[in-house]
Amino acid sequence: MVDYGFIKELDISFDDTVKRVIEALKREGFSVLTTIDVQEKLKEKLGIDFRRYLILGACNPSHAYHALQAEENIGLMLPCNVIVYEKDGKTVVSVIKPTVAMQMIQNEELGKLAREVEDKLKRAFDSME
């Protein structure tokens, strides 16, 4: 069990899961700024065959703006990562818990914002079936 993210296995194809994740994030005001295809990069850089594994960098522009106002260097922790990968014939979705990620930063305003962002991410996560 991972304490720093929400995790679930789905009996849905990898590609359909990625579409559902992006749609669920969009409903909560997030867009995907970055997509890192780990399988592709490991093959390209190291010649390693790896399972399908994507890292999606999700951002809610309004919350990101408020976070930057509350903590100038918070860009080190942005965007919120969502991962989709294959494991044992299933597709796994995992979403970071911003409240856990922000614990190292002693900023009350940022903590409140992290709770708001986490609520939105959790709603998106819960909607994926």
N, C-alpha and C positions, 0 to 999 in steps of 0.2 A: 504494500500500500504506500502510495506517495502522498506526503503531507503538503506538498507545494503545488498540487494541481488536481483538477477534476479529471477522472479517467473512466472511460467506458469502452467496452467491446461491442461492435455491431455486426450483424449478419447481413451487411450491405456491401456491394462492391466498393473498392477503393475510390474509383472515379465518382461514383454516386455519393459517397460519403463526403468527398471534397466539395462537391457542389452543394450538398446540404449544409455543410459547415459554413461556407461562404454566404449562403442565403440566410442562415440563422444569425450570423454576425451582422449582416446588413440590416435585418429587422431590428436589431438593438443599436443601430447607429454606427457600426464599425465598418471599415473597409479594410481590405487586405493590401498593405503597402508593399510587402515583400513576399516572395515565394522562393524558398530554398529547397531544391530537389537534392536531398542528401544522397540518394541512390546514384543520380547522375554525377554529382561532384566526386563521390568516392571512386567511381569508375574512371572518371576523367583524370583526377589528380593522383590516384594511388593504384589504379588498375584492379580495384576490389569490386567483386560482385556483392551487392547488398540488397536487401529487400526494399520495397517501395516505402519511402519515408519523406514526408514533406514537412517543412517548418513554415508556417504562415505567420507573418508579422501583422497583427491586427491593430488598428488604430481608430479611436473615436476622436475626431478632431477637436471637438469642444473640450472633452476631458483632457486631452493632451495639452491643449493651450493652457487650461487651468493648472495642470501639473507643472508646466514650465514657469508659470507665474509664481507658484508656491516654492519651487526648488529649481534653480537655474540649471543645475547639472543632472537633472532627472532624465535627460536624454540618454544617459548611460543605461537606463533601465527600460527604455521604450524601444519598440512597440511591445504590446502584449503578445506573447507567443502562443500559438495553437499548433499542435502537431497531429498529423494523421499518418499512421503507418500500418503495415501488414504484420500480423503475428498469428501463427498457428491457424491459418485459414480464415481469420477474421480481420476486420479493420478496426483499429483502435483510434480513438480520439482523446486527446488530452489538452486541457486548457489550464494555463497558469493561474494561480491564485494571487492576484495583485496584493492582497493584504499581507501575505507571507513575504512576497518579494520586497515590499516596502518596509518591512520591520527593521531593517538595518538603518533606515533613514529616520532620524529623530525630528519629525515634522508633523505636528498634529493636523494641519490643514491637508497635507498629502495623505495622511492616514484616512481621513474622512473621504477624500476623493477615491482612494484605493477601494474602500468599501462600496462606493457607488459603482465603480467600474466592475468590480467583482460581481455585484448583483446582476449587472447587465450580461456579463460573460456567462454567469451561471444560468440565467434564463435561456440564453442561446444554446448552451450546452445541454440543458434539460430538454430542449425542444427537438434534439436530434435523436431519432429512433429509427 
